[in-house]
Amino acid sequence: MTSAAPTGPAGQVLPRTVLQPGDVITRPTWPFDRTVRSVHVIRIGGAGMSAVGRLALEAGLAVSGSDSQDGQFIGPLRAAGARIGIGFDASHLADDLDLVIVSTAVRADNPELIAARERGIPVIHRAAALAGLLAPRALLAVAGTHGKTTTTGMAVMALRGAGLDPAWALGAAVPDLGRNAGFGADAADQAALAPAVVEADESDGSFLAFAPHALVVTNLEPDHLDFHGDAATLTAAFDALTTQLVAGGTLVVCADDPGADALGRRAAQRGTTVLTYGSAEGADWRLREERAGTRGARIEVDTPRGTLRTELAVAGHHNVLNALGALAAASALDPAAAPAALAAGLAAFTGASRRFDVAGVAGGVTVVDDYAHHPREVAATVAAARGIVTAQPQAGRVLVVFQPHLFSRTRDFAADFATALSAADQAWVMPVYGAREEPDPTVDARTITALAAEHVRPLGPGEPAADPVAAAARPGDLLLMLGAGDIVETTPAVMAALDAARTHR
C-alpha cells in the first residue's frame, strides 16, 4: 500500500504517503458518487482504528469491522452498535457497504481488502477518515516522535477547562476522557462546532491528511525508518505537514528538542507563525521552575500573557514539556481562552493508558506499566522513575523489564536502547515483539544487551521474566514494564512472583 517517494519541483524528494489526492471524507457529504451511510473498518480493534470506528458511530453511520482477535476496544464498540467479526473474511463486508477504511498495517492480501477492490467499494486510509469525520471543525493536531498521545489528551482537557467541548481522537484509552475518541455534545449542531484535537501519526506519513489550525510538534528524531527509509525522508514529511497549516495557523514546537526547534526555524523562514515552548532561553512558553513530586509536578511558566503557576497530576520532566506544548497549542487555537483556565483543565489530566500507569504494589515493589518503545522514551521513563525513588522516604532502585518492538527498530537503535537501559539499576530485555514485521534471526535481545552495562541481561525465548525479577527486587524498588507489544500480559505473572517472593523471605 506504499510507493516510492515522489519528486516535486526541482526534483526535491517529497514525503512518502499512503494517501492519494482527494481521499478525504467529509461529514455529512462524501466525495463519491454515492451517499455514504455505512463503513467497514479493517483491524478495528487497534487503538487508532477503533477511534475511527467510534467517531463513525457517533456521526450516525452504520459501522462494521474485523480484527484477528478480540481486544479492549472491541467490546465497547459492539456495545455502541458496531458489528465486528473476528478473523478476516470477505463475508464481513455487507451487501450495501459504502466505504472500507484501512491502515498501513492492513496487508495487500487481506481478503476483505481484495473483496472491496473487486466490488469497486472505495478504500481509504484511517487518517483520511479521521480528517473528514472531524471536518469542518478547527483542528489542533499533535505530532512528534514521542509524547503525542499524552499531549493530545492534555490539550483536550485544557480546552475543556476553558469552557470548550472539543471532539478528539487519539491512540490510546484515556480514563479522564472515558474513551479514545468522541464528538462533543454539539456534534449535531454544524453551526456551533467546537474544535477537534487529533493525534497525528508520522509512522507512515498519513498525517498529511490533516490541515490543522494549530500544530504542535513535541520532538523530531529518527523513528519508523522501516517505512520512511531514512531520517531525511521522515523530516521531509514533517516539513510537508507544517505547510498544510491553514492560512493564519500556528506551529508550536519544543525549543528544547533540536529536531523540533529546527523544524520551527525552517517554517518561520517560510512565513509561518511559530510559537516555542520549553526551558530554553527565549521560548515563548518558558519553564521557569519545576518542582517534581512522586505523583506530579508544580510548575511556573512565563507565557505571552504573563506568569502562570499550576500543578500537574502526571510525573516526569517529559510530561512537563508535554503540558507546555498542550497549553501553548490550545492557546493558539483559541486566543480568547485564559491561560489559567486552560491550565486548570489540564491539571485534572491523570494520564493516558500505559503511560506511567501504576499497575499496583507487589511485594513492596511499585510496578509501572508504560508504552515506551523508542530509546528516548525509555530514557525519559527511567529518569522519571529515578526521580520518584530518590524522593521517597525509603531509598529504592529502578528495575526495568523491556520488550523491544520491531526487529528493524531494535537493530537501528540498539546502542541507544543499551544506553537508556543501562541507566536503570537492573534491567532485563525480552525477545523482540515483531508486530507487522517478518522475523529477523539476526536480531534479538542480545543485540541490545551486548552493548549495555553488565546489569542489563537478555531473556531467551520462553524464559519468564517473573523469576529473575522476583529474585532481584526488594521493597521500595520501582519496576518498569516497558514496551509497545504484549508485555502487559507478562505483568500479572511478575506481580504474583513478587508477592510470593516476599511471603517466603
Stockholm file with secondary structure:
# STOCKHOLM 1.0

chainA/1-505         MTSAAPTGPAGQVLPRTVLQPGDVITRPTWPFDRTVRSVHVIRIGGAGMSAVGRLALEAGLAVSGSDSQDGQFIGPLRAAGARIGIGFDASHLADDLDLVIVSTAVRADNPELIAARERGIPVIHRAAALAGLLAPRALLAVAGTHGKTTTTGMAVMALRGAGLDPAWALGAAVPDLGRNAGFGADAADQAALAPAVVEADESDGSFLAFAPHALVVTNLEPDHLDFHGDAATLTAAFDALTTQLVAGGTLVVCADDPGADALGRRAAQRGTTVLTYGSAEGADWRLREERAGTRGARIEVDTPRGTLRTELAVAGHHNVLNALGALAAASALDPAAAPAALAAGLAAFTGASRRFDVAGVAGGVTVVDDYAHHPREVAATVAAARGIVTAQPQAGRVLVVFQPHLFSRTRDFAADFATALSAADQAWVMPVYGAREEPDPTVDARTITALAAEHVRPLGPGEPAADPVAAAARPGDLLLMLGAGDIVETTPAVMAALDAARTHR
#=GR chainA/1-505 SS CCCCCCBCGGGCBCCCCSCCTTCCCCSSCCSSSSCCCEEEEETTTSHHHHHHHHHHHHTTCEEEEEESSCCTTHHHHHHTTCEEEESCCGGGSCTTCCEEEECTTSCTTCHHHHHHHHHTCCEEEHHHHHHHHHTTSCEEEEESSSCHHHHHHHHHHHHHHTTCCCEEECSSCCTTTSSSEECCTTTTCGGGCCCEEEECCCTTSGGGGCCCSEEEECCCCCCCHHHHCSHHHHHHHHHHHHTTSCTTCEEEEETTSHHHHHHHHHHHHTTCEEEEEESSTTCSEEEEEEEECSSCEEEEEEETTEEEEEEESSCSHHHHHHHHHHHHHHHHHCTTSCHHHHHHHHHTCCCCTTSSEEEEEETTEEEEEECCCSHHHHHHHHHHHHHHHHHSSSCCCEEEEECCBCHHHHHHTHHHHHHHHHTSSEEEECCCBCTTSCCCTTCSHHHHHTTSCTTEEECCTTCCSHHHHHHHCCTTCEEEEECSSSGGGTHHHHHHHHHHHHHTC
#=GC SS_cons         CCCCCCBCGGGCBCCCCSCCTTCCCCSSCCSSSSCCCEEEEETTTSHHHHHHHHHHHHTTCEEEEEESSCCTTHHHHHHTTCEEEESCCGGGSCTTCCEEEECTTSCTTCHHHHHHHHHTCCEEEHHHHHHHHHTTSCEEEEESSSCHHHHHHHHHHHHHHTTCCCEEECSSCCTTTSSSEECCTTTTCGGGCCCEEEECCCTTSGGGGCCCSEEEECCCCCCCHHHHCSHHHHHHHHHHHHTTSCTTCEEEEETTSHHHHHHHHHHHHTTCEEEEEESSTTCSEEEEEEEECSSCEEEEEEETTEEEEEEESSCSHHHHHHHHHHHHHHHHHCTTSCHHHHHHHHHTCCCCTTSSEEEEEETTEEEEEECCCSHHHHHHHHHHHHHHHHHSSSCCCEEEEECCBCHHHHHHTHHHHHHHHHTSSEEEECCCBCTTSCCCTTCSHHHHHTTSCTTEEECCTTCCSHHHHHHHCCTTCEEEEECSSSGGGTHHHHHHHHHHHHHTC
//
